[in-house]
Amino acid sequence: MVKSHFSCTVSYQFDIAIGEYMKDKGVNINGYIDAMAIQEGTTMRSDCPVCGHKNSFSVTNMGNSIVYNCFYADCGVSGKIRHGLLSYGRLRKEKRRLNLSMYSQYFVPVSRSQKAVQYINDNNIKHAYDNKYARIELDIRENRVVFTIFDDAHLMTDAVGRSLTNKKPKWKRYCSSRVPFITSNRSDTCVIVEDCASACAVTQADVVGVALMGTNLVDNYISYIKKFKTAVVCLDKDASQKSLTIAKELFAHMSVHNIFIETDIKTWHVDKINEKFRVYSS
């Protein structure tokens, strides 16, 4: 493995396996530049993959094309690539996919653990699980109940695991996808809650559950939430100010209601869930 050092306005440093791009009769320039993940409008320098001269290889992302050249006099490799490169965003998405693939090899059916089955039964998750409104698995390596997360293309892009032991953290986000956990049942109304278990619980009132995994509304979540006609923001009373802030952010896109709760929804009886949320279902 050869270390390449890139520099621009912001200092970058990557470890790149140059050998992956070296061929018997040359170098895969496209592959080498893909691995640099250069953002649009940015120029980076690195060791030249052809002559090996230190920090002589310059690459600029012009937006619709990539321009590259080596400043070393005895090399002079240069060119322009118009197509075929992964954008910075796509490269990050591919990295998340590979990370999730690494974790998901340990995901097995929850039936493999009586403790996992008990957690589903005890936390109002069974309705969503039985009706396939949520894909829930067991991380057999870390002993966690795993709630899988899907993007707009219905591809698994992330997962959230709840520890069944005292292992920290209690809730683990496997990848930094910035995609919310959303149950897959159909309704024009979503109920925004803190955790995945509570999001599953509200499906018993024929509404869709959305889990923030906390009390903050990530900007990227809005594009997923605004597809509904109505949102009910349902956070703990201690987070009332955050709840009002979330409602204000969503108000431009949809009808919004606030409900302040004193206990976790996942602990409620189904009658109370229906009483609170069925009035908003459609």
TORKE-768856 format. One line per 2 residues: number of its first residue (from 1); their letters; for each residue x negated, y negated, z negated of N, C-alpha, C. Coordinates in Angstrom, 1 decimal. Layout:
N
NUM	a	X Y Z X Y Z X Y Z ~ ...
***
This chain:
282
1	mv	-0.8 1.2 0.0 0.0 0.0 0.0 -0.9 -1.2 0.0 ~ -0.5 -2.2 0.8 -1.2 -3.5 0.9 -0.4 -4.6 0.4
3	ks	-0.9 -5.4 -0.4 -0.2 -6.6 -1.0 -0.3 -7.7 0.0 ~ 0.9 -8.4 0.3 0.9 -9.6 1.1 1.4 -10.7 0.3
5	hf	0.8 -11.9 0.4 1.2 -13.0 -0.4 1.7 -14.1 0.6 ~ 3.0 -14.5 0.3 3.6 -15.5 1.2 3.7 -16.8 0.4
7	sc	3.6 -17.9 1.1 3.8 -19.2 0.4 4.5 -20.2 1.3 ~ 5.4 -21.0 0.7 6.1 -22.1 1.3 6.4 -23.1 0.3
9	tv	7.4 -23.9 0.5 7.8 -25.0 -0.5 7.9 -24.3 -1.9 ~ 8.6 -23.2 -1.9 8.7 -22.4 -3.2 7.8 -21.3 -3.0
11	sy	7.1 -20.9 -4.1 6.1 -19.9 -4.0 6.8 -18.5 -4.0 ~ 6.4 -17.7 -3.0 6.9 -16.3 -2.9 5.8 -15.3 -3.0
13	qf	6.1 -14.2 -3.6 5.1 -13.1 -3.6 5.9 -11.8 -3.5 ~ 5.5 -11.0 -2.5 6.1 -9.7 -2.3 5.1 -8.6 -2.1
15	di	5.5 -7.4 -2.6 4.6 -6.3 -2.3 5.3 -5.6 -1.1 ~ 4.6 -5.4 0.0 5.1 -4.8 1.2 4.3 -3.6 1.6
17	ai	4.9 -2.5 1.8 4.2 -1.3 2.3 3.9 -1.5 3.8 ~ 2.8 -2.0 4.1 2.5 -2.3 5.5 2.4 -1.0 6.3
19	ge	2.0 0.1 5.6 2.0 1.3 6.3 3.3 1.8 6.9 ~ 4.4 1.3 6.4 5.7 1.7 6.9 5.9 1.1 8.3
21	ym	5.2 0.0 8.6 5.4 -0.7 9.8 4.3 -0.5 10.9 ~ 3.2 0.1 10.4 2.1 0.4 11.3 2.4 1.7 12.1
23	kd	2.2 1.6 13.4 2.4 2.8 14.3 1.1 3.2 14.8 ~ 1.1 4.4 15.5 -0.1 4.9 16.0 -0.8 3.9 17.1
25	kg	0.1 3.2 17.8 -0.4 2.3 18.8 0.0 0.9 18.6 ~ 0.0 0.4 17.4 0.3 -1.0 17.2 1.1 -1.2 15.9
27	vn	1.8 -2.3 15.9 2.6 -2.8 14.7 4.0 -3.1 15.1 ~ 4.9 -2.7 14.2 6.3 -3.1 14.4 6.5 -4.5 13.8
29	in	6.3 -5.5 14.7 6.4 -6.9 14.2 7.8 -7.2 13.6 ~ 8.9 -6.7 14.3 10.2 -7.0 13.9 10.4 -6.4 12.5
31	gy	10.0 -5.2 12.2 10.2 -4.6 10.9 9.4 -5.3 9.8 ~ 8.2 -5.8 10.2 7.3 -6.5 9.3 8.0 -7.8 8.9
33	id	8.5 -8.5 9.9 9.2 -9.8 9.6 10.5 -9.7 8.9 ~ 11.2 -8.6 9.2 12.5 -8.3 8.5 12.2 -8.2 7.0
35	am	11.1 -7.5 6.6 10.8 -7.3 5.2 10.5 -8.6 4.5 ~ 10.1 -9.6 5.2 9.8 -10.9 4.6 11.0 -11.6 4.1
37	ai	12.2 -11.3 4.7 13.5 -11.9 4.2 13.4 -13.4 4.2 ~ 13.0 -14.0 5.3 12.8 -15.5 5.4 14.2 -16.2 5.5
39	qe	14.4 -17.1 4.7 15.7 -17.9 4.7 15.6 -18.9 5.9 ~ 16.8 -19.2 6.4 16.8 -20.2 7.5 16.2 -21.5 7.1
41	gt	15.4 -22.1 8.1 14.7 -23.3 7.8 13.5 -23.2 7.0 ~ 13.0 -22.0 6.8 11.8 -21.8 5.9 10.7 -21.2 6.7
43	tm	9.5 -21.7 6.4 8.2 -21.1 7.0 7.5 -20.4 5.9 ~ 7.0 -19.2 6.2 6.2 -18.4 5.3 4.8 -18.0 5.9
45	rs	3.8 -17.8 5.1 2.5 -17.4 5.6 2.2 -16.0 4.9 ~ 1.5 -15.2 5.6 1.1 -13.9 5.0 -0.2 -13.4 5.7
47	dc	-0.7 -12.3 5.2 -1.8 -11.7 5.9 -1.3 -11.2 7.2 ~ -2.1 -11.3 8.3 -1.6 -10.8 9.6 -1.5 -9.3 9.6
49	pv	-0.4 -8.8 10.1 -0.2 -7.3 10.1 -1.0 -6.7 11.3 ~ -1.5 -7.5 12.2 -2.2 -7.0 13.4 -3.7 -7.0 13.1
51	cg	-4.3 -8.2 12.8 -5.7 -8.3 12.6 -6.2 -8.2 11.1 ~ -5.2 -8.3 10.2 -5.5 -8.2 8.8 -6.1 -9.4 8.2
53	hk	-6.3 -10.5 8.9 -6.9 -11.7 8.4 -6.0 -12.3 7.3 ~ -6.6 -12.8 6.2 -5.9 -13.2 5.1 -5.1 -14.5 5.3
55	ns	-3.8 -14.5 5.1 -2.9 -15.7 5.1 -3.0 -16.5 6.4 ~ -3.1 -15.8 7.5 -3.2 -16.4 8.8 -1.9 -16.3 9.6
57	fs	-1.0 -15.5 9.2 0.2 -15.1 9.9 1.3 -16.0 9.5 ~ 1.9 -16.9 10.4 2.9 -17.8 10.1 4.2 -17.4 10.7
59	vt	5.3 -17.4 10.0 6.6 -17.1 10.5 7.6 -18.2 10.1 ~ 8.4 -18.6 11.1 9.4 -19.7 10.8 10.8 -19.2 11.3
61	nm	11.8 -19.3 10.4 13.2 -18.9 10.7 13.9 -20.2 11.2 ~ 14.1 -20.3 12.5 14.7 -21.4 13.2 16.2 -21.4 13.2
63	gn	16.8 -20.3 12.6 18.2 -20.2 12.6 18.7 -19.1 13.6 ~ 18.5 -19.5 14.9 18.9 -18.5 16.0 17.8 -17.7 16.5
65	si	16.6 -18.0 16.0 15.4 -17.3 16.4 14.3 -17.4 15.3 ~ 13.4 -16.4 15.4 12.2 -16.4 14.5 10.9 -16.6 15.4
67	vy	10.1 -17.6 15.0 8.9 -17.9 15.7 7.7 -17.4 14.8 ~ 6.7 -16.7 15.4 5.6 -16.2 14.6 4.3 -16.4 15.4
69	nc	3.2 -16.6 14.7 1.9 -16.6 15.3 0.8 -16.4 14.3 ~ -0.3 -15.9 14.7 -1.5 -15.8 13.9 -2.5 -16.9 14.2
71	fy	-3.0 -17.6 13.2 -3.9 -18.7 13.5 -5.4 -18.3 13.6 ~ -5.6 -17.0 13.4 -7.0 -16.6 13.5 -7.4 -16.5 14.9
73	ad	-8.5 -17.1 15.3 -8.9 -17.3 16.7 -9.1 -16.0 17.4 ~ -9.6 -15.0 16.8 -9.9 -13.7 17.5 -8.6 -12.8 17.6
75	cg	-7.5 -13.3 17.0 -6.3 -12.5 17.1 -5.2 -13.2 18.0 ~ -4.7 -14.3 17.5 -3.8 -15.1 18.4 -2.4 -14.4 18.7
77	vs	-2.0 -13.4 18.0 -0.7 -12.8 18.2 0.4 -13.8 18.0 ~ 1.4 -13.9 18.9 2.5 -14.9 18.7 3.7 -14.4 19.4
79	gk	4.8 -15.0 19.2 6.0 -14.6 19.9 7.3 -15.2 19.2 ~ 8.4 -14.9 19.8 9.7 -15.4 19.3 10.7 -14.2 19.4
81	ir	11.4 -14.1 18.3 12.4 -13.0 18.2 13.8 -13.6 18.1 ~ 14.6 -13.3 19.0 16.0 -13.9 19.1 17.0 -13.1 18.4
83	hg	16.9 -11.8 18.4 17.9 -10.9 17.8 17.3 -9.8 17.0 ~ 18.1 -9.1 16.3 17.7 -7.9 15.6 17.2 -8.0 14.2
85	ll	17.0 -9.2 13.7 16.5 -9.4 12.3 17.7 -9.4 11.4 ~ 17.5 -8.9 10.2 18.4 -9.0 9.1 18.4 -10.4 8.5
87	sy	19.5 -11.0 8.3 19.5 -12.3 7.6 19.2 -12.1 6.2 ~ 18.8 -13.1 5.5 18.4 -13.1 4.1 19.6 -12.5 3.3
89	gr	20.8 -12.9 3.6 22.0 -12.4 2.9 22.2 -10.9 3.1 ~ 22.1 -10.5 4.4 22.3 -9.1 4.7 21.2 -8.2 4.0
91	lr	20.0 -8.8 4.0 18.9 -8.0 3.4 19.1 -7.8 1.9 ~ 19.7 -8.8 1.2 20.0 -8.7 -0.2 21.1 -7.7 -0.4
93	ke	22.1 -7.7 0.5 23.2 -6.7 0.4 22.7 -5.3 0.6 ~ 21.8 -5.1 1.5 21.2 -3.8 1.8 20.4 -3.3 0.6
95	kr	19.7 -4.3 -0.1 19.0 -3.9 -1.3 19.9 -3.4 -2.4 ~ 21.1 -4.2 -2.6 22.1 -3.8 -3.6 22.6 -2.4 -3.3
97	rl	22.9 -2.1 -1.9 23.4 -0.8 -1.6 22.4 0.3 -1.9 ~ 21.2 0.1 -1.7 20.2 1.1 -2.0 20.1 1.3 -3.5
99	nl	20.1 0.2 -4.3 20.1 0.3 -5.7 21.3 1.1 -6.2 ~ 22.5 0.8 -5.7 23.7 1.5 -6.1 23.6 3.0 -5.8
101	sm	23.0 3.3 -4.6 22.8 4.6 -4.2 22.0 5.4 -5.2 ~ 21.0 4.7 -5.7 20.0 5.3 -6.6 20.8 5.7 -7.9
103	ys	21.6 4.8 -8.4 22.4 5.1 -9.6 23.5 6.1 -9.4 ~ 24.2 6.0 -8.2 25.4 6.8 -8.1 25.2 8.3 -7.9
105	qy	23.9 8.6 -7.7 23.6 10.1 -7.6 23.9 10.8 -8.9 ~ 24.0 10.0 -10.0 24.4 10.5 -11.3 25.8 10.4 -11.7
107	fv	26.7 9.9 -10.7 28.1 9.7 -11.0 28.8 11.0 -10.7 ~ 29.5 11.5 -11.6 30.3 12.8 -11.5 31.7 12.6 -12.0
109	pv	32.6 13.5 -11.7 34.0 13.4 -12.2 34.1 13.3 -13.7 ~ 35.0 12.4 -14.2 35.1 12.2 -15.6 35.5 13.5 -16.3
111	sr	36.1 14.4 -15.6 36.5 15.7 -16.2 35.3 16.4 -16.8 ~ 34.1 16.1 -16.4 32.9 16.7 -17.0 32.7 16.4 -18.4
113	sq	33.4 15.4 -18.9 33.1 14.9 -20.3 34.5 14.7 -21.0 ~ 34.7 15.5 -22.1 35.9 15.3 -22.9 36.0 13.9 -23.5
115	ka	34.8 13.4 -23.8 34.7 12.1 -24.4 35.2 11.0 -23.4 ~ 34.8 11.2 -22.1 35.2 10.2 -21.1 36.7 10.3 -20.8
117	vq	37.2 11.5 -20.8 38.7 11.7 -20.7 39.5 11.1 -21.8 ~ 38.9 11.2 -23.0 39.6 10.6 -24.2 39.5 9.1 -24.1
119	yi	38.4 8.6 -23.6 38.4 7.1 -23.5 39.4 6.6 -22.5 ~ 39.6 7.3 -21.4 40.7 6.9 -20.4 42.0 7.0 -21.1
121	nd	42.3 8.0 -21.8 43.6 8.2 -22.5 43.9 7.2 -23.6 ~ 42.8 6.8 -24.3 43.0 5.9 -25.5 43.0 4.4 -25.1
123	nn	42.7 4.1 -23.9 42.5 2.7 -23.5 43.4 2.3 -22.4 ~ 44.6 2.9 -22.2 45.6 2.5 -21.3 45.1 2.5 -19.8
125	ik	44.1 3.4 -19.5 43.5 3.5 -18.2 44.2 4.6 -17.4 ~ 44.8 5.6 -18.0 45.3 6.8 -17.4 46.2 6.5 -16.2
127	ha	47.1 5.5 -16.4 48.1 5.2 -15.3 47.3 4.8 -14.0 ~ 46.4 3.9 -14.1 45.6 3.5 -13.0 44.7 4.6 -12.4
129	yd	44.2 5.4 -13.3 43.4 6.6 -12.9 44.2 7.6 -12.1 ~ 45.3 8.0 -12.7 46.1 9.0 -12.1 46.7 8.6 -10.8
131	nk	47.0 7.3 -10.6 47.6 6.8 -9.4 46.5 6.3 -8.4 ~ 45.3 6.5 -8.7 44.2 6.1 -7.9 44.2 4.6 -7.6
133	ya	44.6 3.9 -8.6 44.5 2.4 -8.5 43.1 1.9 -8.9 ~ 42.3 2.9 -9.4 40.9 2.6 -9.8 40.1 3.9 -9.6
135	ri	38.9 3.8 -9.0 38.0 4.9 -8.9 37.1 4.9 -10.1 ~ 37.3 5.9 -10.9 36.6 6.0 -12.2 35.8 7.3 -12.2
137	el	34.5 7.1 -12.6 33.6 8.3 -12.6 32.8 8.3 -14.0 ~ 32.0 9.3 -14.1 31.1 9.4 -15.3 29.7 9.3 -14.9
139	di	29.0 8.4 -15.5 27.5 8.4 -15.3 26.9 9.4 -16.3 ~ 26.6 10.6 -15.7 26.2 11.7 -16.6 24.8 11.4 -17.2
141	re	24.0 10.6 -16.6 22.7 10.3 -17.2 22.8 9.4 -18.4 ~ 23.6 8.3 -18.2 23.7 7.3 -19.3 24.9 7.5 -20.2
143	nr	25.8 8.5 -19.9 27.0 8.7 -20.6 27.9 7.5 -20.7 ~ 28.3 7.1 -19.5 29.1 5.9 -19.4 30.3 6.2 -18.5
145	vv	31.5 5.7 -18.8 32.6 5.7 -17.9 32.4 4.6 -16.9 ~ 32.4 4.9 -15.6 32.0 4.0 -14.6 33.3 3.6 -13.7
147	ft	33.5 2.2 -13.7 34.5 1.7 -12.8 33.8 1.1 -11.6 ~ 34.2 1.7 -10.4 33.5 1.3 -9.2 34.2 0.1 -8.6
149	if	33.4 -0.7 -7.9 33.8 -2.0 -7.3 33.6 -2.0 -5.8 ~ 34.7 -2.4 -5.1 34.7 -2.4 -3.6 34.8 -3.8 -3.1
151	dd	34.1 -4.1 -1.9 34.2 -5.4 -1.3 35.3 -5.5 -0.4 ~ 35.4 -6.6 0.4 36.5 -6.8 1.4 36.6 -5.7 2.4
153	ah	35.4 -5.1 2.7 35.4 -4.1 3.8 35.7 -2.7 3.2 ~ 36.1 -2.7 1.9 36.5 -1.4 1.2 35.3 -0.5 1.0
155	lm	34.1 -1.1 0.9 32.9 -0.3 0.7 32.5 -0.5 -0.7 ~ 32.0 0.6 -1.4 31.6 0.5 -2.8 30.3 -0.4 -2.8
157	td	30.4 -1.5 -3.5 29.3 -2.4 -3.6 28.7 -2.6 -4.9 ~ 29.3 -2.1 -6.0 28.9 -2.3 -7.3 29.6 -1.3 -8.3
159	av	29.2 -1.3 -9.5 29.9 -0.5 -10.5 29.7 -1.1 -11.9 ~ 30.6 -0.9 -12.8 30.5 -1.3 -14.2 30.7 -0.1 -15.1
161	gr	29.7 0.1 -15.9 29.8 1.3 -16.8 30.0 0.9 -18.3 ~ 30.9 1.6 -18.9 31.2 1.4 -20.3 30.6 2.5 -21.1
163	sl	29.7 2.2 -22.1 29.0 3.2 -22.8 29.9 4.0 -23.7 ~ 29.7 5.3 -23.7 30.5 6.2 -24.6 29.8 6.5 -25.9
165	tn	28.6 5.9 -26.1 27.8 6.1 -27.3 27.5 4.7 -27.8 ~ 26.5 4.6 -28.6 26.0 3.3 -29.1 25.0 2.6 -28.2
167	kk	24.8 3.2 -27.1 23.8 2.7 -26.1 24.1 1.3 -25.7 ~ 23.1 0.4 -25.7 23.3 -1.0 -25.3 22.8 -1.2 -23.9
169	pk	23.4 -2.1 -23.1 24.6 -2.8 -23.5 25.8 -2.0 -23.4 ~ 26.9 -2.4 -24.1 28.1 -1.6 -24.1 28.7 -1.6 -22.7
171	wk	28.7 -2.7 -22.0 29.1 -2.8 -20.6 27.9 -3.1 -19.8 ~ 27.7 -2.3 -18.7 26.6 -2.4 -17.8 27.0 -2.7 -16.4
173	ry	26.5 -3.7 -15.8 26.8 -4.0 -14.4 25.6 -3.4 -13.6 ~ 25.9 -2.5 -12.7 24.8 -1.8 -12.1 24.1 -2.6 -11.0
175	cs	24.8 -3.4 -10.3 24.2 -4.3 -9.3 24.7 -5.7 -9.4 ~ 24.0 -6.7 -8.9 24.4 -8.1 -9.0 25.2 -8.5 -7.8
177	sr	26.3 -7.8 -7.5 27.1 -8.0 -6.2 27.9 -9.3 -6.2 ~ 28.3 -9.8 -7.4 29.2 -11.0 -7.5 30.5 -10.7 -6.9
179	vp	30.9 -9.5 -7.0 32.3 -9.1 -6.5 33.0 -8.6 -7.8 ~ 34.3 -9.1 -7.9 35.0 -8.7 -9.1 35.6 -7.3 -9.0
181	fi	35.9 -6.7 -10.2 36.6 -5.4 -10.2 38.1 -5.7 -10.0 ~ 38.7 -5.1 -9.0 40.1 -5.3 -8.7 40.8 -4.0 -8.5
183	ts	41.9 -3.7 -9.2 42.6 -2.5 -9.0 43.2 -2.5 -7.6 ~ 43.5 -1.3 -7.0 43.9 -1.2 -5.6 45.4 -1.1 -5.4
185	nr	46.2 -1.2 -6.5 47.6 -1.2 -6.3 48.1 -2.5 -5.5 ~ 49.3 -2.5 -5.0 49.8 -3.6 -4.2 50.7 -4.5 -5.1
187	sd	50.5 -5.8 -5.0 51.3 -6.8 -5.6 50.8 -8.2 -5.2 ~ 51.7 -9.1 -5.2 51.4 -10.5 -4.9 50.8 -11.2 -6.1
189	tc	50.9 -10.5 -7.2 50.4 -11.1 -8.5 49.2 -10.4 -9.1 ~ 48.2 -11.1 -9.5 47.1 -10.5 -10.2 47.0 -11.1 -11.6
191	vi	46.6 -10.3 -12.5 46.3 -10.7 -13.9 44.8 -10.6 -14.2 ~ 44.3 -11.8 -14.5 42.9 -11.9 -14.7 42.5 -11.7 -16.2
193	ve	41.7 -10.7 -16.4 41.3 -10.3 -17.8 39.8 -10.2 -17.9 ~ 39.3 -9.9 -19.1 37.9 -9.8 -19.3 37.2 -8.6 -18.9
195	dc	37.9 -7.4 -19.1 37.2 -6.1 -18.8 38.0 -5.2 -17.9 ~ 37.3 -4.2 -17.4 37.9 -3.3 -16.4 39.0 -2.4 -17.0
197	as	38.8 -2.0 -18.3 39.9 -1.2 -18.9 41.2 -2.0 -19.0 ~ 41.1 -3.2 -19.4 42.3 -4.1 -19.5 42.9 -4.3 -18.1
199	ac	42.1 -4.4 -17.1 42.5 -4.6 -15.7 43.3 -3.4 -15.3 ~ 42.9 -2.2 -15.7 43.6 -1.0 -15.4 44.9 -0.9 -16.1
201	av	44.9 -1.4 -17.4 46.1 -1.3 -18.2 47.3 -2.1 -17.6 ~ 47.0 -3.3 -17.1 48.1 -4.1 -16.6 48.8 -3.6 -15.4
203	tq	48.2 -2.6 -14.7 48.9 -2.0 -13.5 50.2 -1.3 -13.9 ~ 50.4 -1.0 -15.2 51.6 -0.4 -15.6 52.8 -1.4 -15.5
205	ad	52.5 -2.7 -15.3 53.6 -3.7 -15.1 53.7 -4.1 -13.6 ~ 53.2 -3.2 -12.7 53.2 -3.5 -11.3 52.6 -4.8 -10.9
207	vv	51.5 -5.1 -11.5 50.6 -6.2 -11.1 49.2 -5.7 -10.9 ~ 48.4 -6.4 -10.2 47.0 -6.1 -9.9 46.1 -6.6 -11.0
209	gv	45.2 -5.8 -11.5 44.3 -6.2 -12.5 43.0 -6.7 -11.9 ~ 42.5 -7.8 -12.4 41.2 -8.4 -12.0 40.3 -8.6 -13.2
211	al	39.1 -8.0 -13.2 38.3 -8.1 -14.4 37.1 -9.1 -14.1 ~ 37.0 -10.1 -15.0 35.9 -11.0 -14.8 34.6 -10.5 -15.4
213	mg	34.6 -9.4 -16.2 33.5 -8.9 -17.0 32.9 -10.1 -17.8 ~ 33.7 -10.7 -18.5 33.4 -11.9 -19.3 34.5 -12.9 -19.3
215	tn	34.2 -14.1 -19.6 35.2 -15.2 -19.6 34.9 -16.3 -18.7 ~ 34.0 -16.1 -17.7 33.7 -17.1 -16.7 34.1 -16.7 -15.3
217	lv	34.6 -17.6 -14.6 35.0 -17.4 -13.2 33.8 -17.6 -12.3 ~ 33.2 -16.6 -11.7 32.1 -16.7 -10.8 32.7 -17.3 -9.5
219	dn	32.0 -18.3 -8.9 32.5 -18.9 -7.6 32.9 -17.9 -6.6 ~ 32.1 -16.9 -6.4 32.4 -15.9 -5.4 33.7 -15.1 -5.6
221	yi	34.2 -15.1 -6.9 35.4 -14.4 -7.2 36.6 -15.0 -6.6 ~ 36.6 -16.4 -6.4 37.7 -17.1 -5.9 38.3 -16.6 -4.6
223	sy	37.4 -16.3 -3.7 37.8 -15.8 -2.4 38.6 -14.5 -2.5 ~ 38.3 -13.7 -3.5 39.1 -12.5 -3.7 40.4 -12.8 -4.4
225	ik	40.4 -13.7 -5.3 41.6 -13.9 -6.1 42.7 -14.7 -5.3 ~ 42.2 -15.7 -4.5 43.2 -16.6 -3.8 44.0 -15.8 -2.7
227	kf	43.7 -14.6 -2.5 44.6 -13.8 -1.6 45.9 -13.5 -2.2 ~ 46.0 -13.6 -3.5 47.3 -13.4 -4.2 48.1 -14.7 -4.2
229	kt	49.4 -14.5 -4.4 50.3 -15.7 -4.5 50.3 -16.3 -5.9 ~ 50.1 -15.4 -6.9 50.2 -15.8 -8.2 49.1 -15.2 -9.0
231	av	48.5 -16.0 -10.0 47.5 -15.5 -10.9 47.9 -15.7 -12.3 ~ 47.8 -14.8 -13.2 48.0 -14.9 -14.6 46.7 -14.8 -15.3
233	vc	46.2 -15.9 -15.9 44.9 -15.8 -16.6 45.2 -15.4 -18.0 ~ 44.7 -14.3 -18.4 45.0 -13.7 -19.7 43.7 -13.4 -20.5
235	ld	43.3 -14.4 -21.3 42.1 -14.3 -22.1 42.4 -14.4 -23.5 ~ 41.4 -14.1 -24.4 41.5 -14.2 -25.8 41.8 -15.7 -26.2
237	kd	42.5 -15.9 -27.3 42.7 -17.2 -27.8 41.5 -18.0 -28.0 ~ 40.4 -17.3 -28.4 39.1 -18.0 -28.6 38.5 -18.5 -27.4
239	as	39.0 -18.0 -26.2 38.5 -18.5 -24.9 39.5 -19.4 -24.2 ~ 40.4 -20.0 -25.0 41.5 -20.8 -24.4 41.0 -21.9 -23.5
241	qk	39.9 -22.6 -23.9 39.4 -23.6 -23.0 38.9 -23.1 -21.7 ~ 38.2 -22.0 -21.7 37.7 -21.3 -20.5 38.9 -20.9 -19.6
243	sl	39.9 -20.4 -20.3 41.1 -20.0 -19.6 41.8 -21.1 -18.8 ~ 41.9 -22.3 -19.5 42.4 -23.5 -18.8 41.6 -23.9 -17.7
245	ti	40.2 -23.8 -17.9 39.3 -24.2 -16.8 39.5 -23.3 -15.6 ~ 39.6 -22.0 -15.8 39.8 -21.1 -14.7 41.1 -21.4 -14.0
247	ak	42.2 -21.7 -14.8 43.5 -22.0 -14.1 43.4 -23.2 -13.3 ~ 42.6 -24.2 -13.7 42.4 -25.5 -13.0 41.7 -25.2 -11.7
249	el	40.7 -24.3 -11.7 39.9 -24.0 -10.5 40.8 -23.3 -9.5 ~ 41.7 -22.4 -10.0 42.6 -21.6 -9.0 43.8 -22.4 -8.6
251	fa	44.2 -23.4 -9.3 45.5 -24.1 -9.0 45.6 -24.6 -7.6 ~ 44.5 -25.0 -7.0 44.5 -25.5 -5.6 44.9 -24.4 -4.6
253	hm	44.8 -23.1 -5.0 44.9 -22.0 -4.1 46.2 -21.2 -4.3 ~ 46.8 -21.3 -5.5 47.9 -20.4 -5.8 48.7 -20.9 -7.0
255	sv	49.8 -20.3 -7.3 50.5 -20.5 -8.6 49.7 -19.8 -9.7 ~ 49.5 -20.6 -10.8 48.7 -20.0 -11.9 49.5 -20.2 -13.3
257	hn	49.4 -19.1 -14.1 49.9 -19.2 -15.4 48.9 -18.8 -16.4 ~ 49.0 -19.2 -17.7 48.1 -18.9 -18.7 48.8 -18.1 -19.8
259	if	48.2 -17.1 -20.3 48.7 -16.4 -21.5 47.5 -16.2 -22.4 ~ 47.6 -16.6 -23.7 46.5 -16.4 -24.6 46.9 -15.3 -25.5
261	ie	45.9 -14.3 -25.7 46.2 -13.1 -26.4 45.3 -13.0 -27.7 ~ 45.8 -12.2 -28.6 45.1 -12.1 -29.9 44.4 -10.7 -30.0
263	td	44.9 -9.7 -29.2 44.3 -8.4 -29.2 44.0 -7.9 -27.7 ~ 43.1 -7.0 -27.6 42.8 -6.5 -26.2 44.0 -5.8 -25.6
265	ik	44.3 -6.2 -24.3 45.4 -5.6 -23.6 45.3 -4.1 -23.5 ~ 44.1 -3.6 -23.5 43.9 -2.1 -23.3 44.4 -1.4 -24.6
267	tw	44.7 -2.1 -25.7 45.2 -1.5 -26.9 46.7 -1.6 -27.0 ~ 47.3 -2.3 -26.1 48.8 -2.6 -26.2 49.6 -1.3 -25.9
269	hv	50.8 -1.3 -26.4 51.7 -0.3 -26.0 52.3 -0.7 -24.6 ~ 52.7 0.3 -23.8 53.1 0.0 -22.4 54.4 -0.9 -22.4
271	dk	55.2 -0.8 -23.5 56.3 -1.7 -23.5 55.9 -3.2 -23.6 ~ 54.9 -3.5 -24.4 54.4 -4.8 -24.5 53.8 -5.3 -23.2
273	in	53.1 -4.4 -22.5 52.5 -4.8 -21.2 53.6 -5.2 -20.3 ~ 54.6 -4.4 -20.2 55.7 -4.7 -19.3 56.4 -6.0 -19.7
275	ek	56.6 -6.2 -21.0 57.2 -7.4 -21.5 56.5 -8.7 -21.1 ~ 55.2 -8.6 -21.2 54.3 -9.8 -20.9 54.1 -10.1 -19.4
277	fr	54.0 -9.0 -18.6 53.6 -9.2 -17.2 54.6 -8.8 -16.1 ~ 55.6 -8.0 -16.4 56.5 -7.6 -15.3 57.3 -8.7 -14.7
279	vy	57.5 -9.7 -15.5 58.2 -10.9 -15.1 57.5 -11.6 -13.9 ~ 56.2 -11.4 -13.8 55.4 -12.0 -12.7 55.2 -11.1 -11.5
281	ss	55.6 -9.8 -11.7 55.3 -8.9 -10.6 56.2 -9.1 -9.4 ~ 55.6 -8.7 -8.2 56.4 -8.9 -7.0 55.9 -7.9 -6.0
***
